[in-house]
Amino acid sequence: MERVMPPMNADERTTLESWLNFYRATLALKCEGLDDERLRVASVQPSPMTLLGLVQHAAEVERNWFRRVLAGEVAPPIFGPGDHPAGHDGGFDISGDASYGAAIEVWQNEIKYARANCAERGLDDTSEFMGTSVSLRWIYTHMIAEYARHCGHADLIRERIDGVAGV
């Protein structure tokens, strides 16, 4: 996944979509060049957070916000519920047979669904969430924050694994 710097002077939608794509690509870059064993290395005790778990979580979060919330789809959890009800924000727990190849394929598929569901909507279009309306603009902003936070986690985990930081 190529990481492109967001334009510094664009319309709102282009800016939001570009930053979301930038952080999606950043998470993929944090995993680049590592085998499945190293992608399973936890950050630091007591946290069990791993790069593979972050990729799975990203797939779950994409599914939750862009399919369940925005499009109103019935979409079951992908990787199991973990510690979160209904798996909406799960994915951190990795099974014994989990692989990066499978996880990234699922994640990229969820991104395709997200892009398709967003393409037919305006930033002011809303969906129902927790008894209130939520706009696509809010979802984009939330997802940018979600990815930015987890890219920071990924940076620290990657640095622990092999000293690579700041990608």
For each residue, the residues with C-beta under 8 A, 3 or more apart:
1: 24 25 28 29 108
2: 25
3: 22 25 26 28 29
4: 18 21 22 25
5: 22
6: 10 15 18 19 21 22
7: 10 14 15 18
8:
9:
10: 6 7 14 15 18
11: 14 15
12: 15 16 123 137
13: 16 17 123
14: 7 10 11 17 18
15: 6 7 10 11 12 18 19
16: 12 13 19 20 123 137 140 141 144
17: 13 14 20 21 118 140
18: 4 6 7 10 14 15 21 22
19: 6 15 16 22 23 144
20: 16 17 23 24 140 143 144 147
21: 4 6 17 18 24 25
22: 3 4 5 6 18 19 25 26
23: 19 20 26 27 144 147 148 151
24: 1 20 21 27 28 58 111 147
25: 1 2 3 4 21 22 28 29
26: 3 22 23 29 30 147 151 154 167
27: 23 24 30 31 54 55 58 147 150 151 154
28: 1 3 24 25 31 32 55 104
29: 1 3 25 26 32 167
30: 26 27 51 54 151 154 155 157 158 167
31: 27 28 34 39 51 52 55 100 104 154 158
32: 28 29 167
33:
34: 31 38 39 51 100 158 161 162
35: 38 39
36: 39 40 52 99 100
37: 40 41
38: 34 35 41 51 161 162
39: 31 34 35 36 50 51 52 55 100
40: 36 37 50 52 94
41: 37 38 50 51 157 160 161
42: 45 47 48 49 50 157
43: 47 49 50 153 156 157 160
44: 47 160
45: 42
46:
47: 42 43 44
48: 42 53 92 93
49: 42 43 53 54 92 153 157
50: 39 40 41 42 43 53 54 92 94 157
51: 30 31 34 38 39 41 54 55 154 157 158 161
52: 31 36 39 40 55 56 94 98 100 103
53: 48 49 50 56 57 91 92 93 94
54: 27 30 49 50 51 57 58 92 150 153 154 157
55: 27 28 31 39 51 52 58 59 100 103 104 107
56: 52 53 59 60 78 79 91 92 94 98 103 106 107
57: 53 54 60 61 89 90 91 92 150
58: 24 27 54 55 61 62 91 107 110 147 150
59: 55 56 62 63 78 79 91 103 106 107 109 110
60: 56 57 63 64 77 78 79 87 88 89 90 91
61: 57 58 64 65 89 91 143 146
62: 58 59 65 66 67 107 110 111 113 114 143
63: 59 60 66 67 68 75 78 110 113
64: 60 61 67 68 69 88 89
65: 61 62 68 69 70 114 139 142 143
66: 62 63 69 70 71 110 113 114 117 118 139
67: 62 63 64 70 71 73 75 110 113 114 117
68: 63 64 65 71 72 73 74 75 88
69: 64 65 66 72 127 129 134 139
70: 65 66 67 117 118 121 127 136 139
71: 66 67 68 117 127
72: 68 69 127 128
73: 67 68
74: 68
75: 63 67 68
76: 87
77: 60 80 81 86 87 88 90 91
78: 56 59 60 63 87 91 106 110
79: 56 59 60 82 87 90 91 93 94 95 98
80: 77 87 90 93 95
81: 77 84 85 86 87 90
82: 79 87 90 91 92 93
83: 90 92 93
84: 81 87 88 89 90
85: 81 88
86: 77 81
87: 60 76 77 78 79 80 81 82 84 90 91
88: 60 64 68 77 84 85
89: 57 60 61 64 84
90: 57 60 77 79 80 81 82 83 84 87 93
91: 53 56 57 58 59 60 61 77 78 79 82 87
92: 48 49 50 53 54 56 57 82 83
93: 48 53 79 80 82 83 90
94: 40 50 52 53 56 79 98
95: 79 80 98
96:
97:
98: 52 56 79 94 95 102 103
99: 36 102 103
100: 31 34 36 39 52 55 103 104
101: 104 105
102: 98 99 105 106
103: 52 55 56 59 98 99 100 106 107
104: 28 31 55 100 101 107 108
105: 101 102 108 109
106: 56 59 78 102 103 109 110
107: 55 56 58 59 62 103 104 110 111
108: 1 104 105 111 112
109: 59 105 106 112 113
110: 58 59 62 63 66 67 78 106 107 113 114
111: 24 62 107 108 114 115
112: 108 109 115 116
113: 62 63 66 67 109 110 116 117
114: 62 65 66 67 110 111 117 118
115: 111 112 118 119
116: 112 113 119 120
117: 66 67 70 71 113 114 120 121
118: 17 66 70 114 115 121 136 140
119: 115 116
120: 116 117
121: 70 117 118 125 136
122: 125 136
123: 12 13 16 135 136 137 140
124: 135 136 137
125: 121 122 135 136
126: 133 134 135 136
127: 69 70 71 72 133 134
128: 72 131 132 133 134
129: 69 132 133 134
130:
131: 128
132: 128 129
133: 126 127 128 129
134: 69 126 127 128 129 138 139
135: 123 124 125 126 138 139
136: 70 118 121 122 123 124 125 126 139 140
137: 12 16 123 124 140 141
138: 134 135 141 142
139: 65 66 69 70 134 135 136 142 143
140: 16 17 20 118 123 136 137 143 144
141: 16 137 138 144 145
142: 65 138 139 145 146
143: 20 61 62 65 139 140 146 147
144: 16 19 20 23 140 141 147 148
145: 141 142 148 149
146: 61 142 143 149 150
147: 20 23 24 26 27 58 143 144 150 151
148: 23 144 145 151 152
149: 145 146 152 153
150: 27 54 57 58 146 147 153 154
151: 23 26 27 30 147 148 154 155
152: 148 149 155 156
153: 43 49 54 149 150 156 157
154: 26 27 30 31 51 54 150 151 157 158
155: 30 151 152 158 159 165 166 167
156: 43 152 153 159 160
157: 30 41 42 43 49 50 51 54 153 154 160 161
158: 30 31 34 51 154 155 161 162 164 165 167
159: 155 156 162 163 164 165
160: 41 43 44 156 157
161: 34 38 41 51 157 158 164
162: 34 38 158 159
163: 159
164: 158 159 161 167
165: 155 158 159
166: 155
167: 26 29 30 32 155 158 164
